[in-house]
Amino acid sequence: MTMTRRSLSKHVCQRQRILRVTSKRWEFRCLHSLVSAPFPTPSAGSVRAVMGVN
């Protein structure tokens, strides 16, 4: 049982890492679309605030 549990936790960790990477990619895509949008773009500060980056 311990072996299966360990492998399960490992799988969960890998999945979380993949999810994190994909979410980062989506954030980048959203930023890119914001930047390349024809209408007036928000300032970098507001974008950072939305992204939660200091």
WONORHU-V178431 format. One record per backbone hydrogen bond with DSSP energy under -0.5 kcal/mol. NH is the residue of the N-H (numbers start at 0). CO is the residue of the C=O. E is the energy in kcal/mol with one decimal. If there is no record, write none. Layout:
[[NH;CO;E] [NH;CO;E]]
//
This chain:
[[4;0;-2.4] [5;1;-2.5] [6;2;-2.6] [7;3;-2.2] [8;4;-2.5] [9;5;-2.3] [10;6;-2.4] [11;7;-2.4] [12;8;-2.5] [13;9;-2.5] [14;10;-2.5] [15;11;-2.7] [16;12;-2.3] [17;13;-2.4] [18;14;-2.8] [19;15;-2.5] [20;16;-2.4] [21;17;-2.7] [22;18;-2.7] [23;19;-2.3] [24;20;-2.2] [25;21;-2.5] [26;22;-2.6] [27;23;-2.4] [28;24;-2.4] [29;25;-2.7] [30;26;-2.7] [31;27;-2.9] [32;28;-2.7] [33;29;-2.3] [34;30;-2.9] [35;31;-2.8] [36;33;-0.8] [46;42;-2.1] [47;43;-2.7] [48;44;-2.3] [49;45;-2.5] [50;46;-2.5] [51;47;-1.4] [52;47;-2.5]]
//
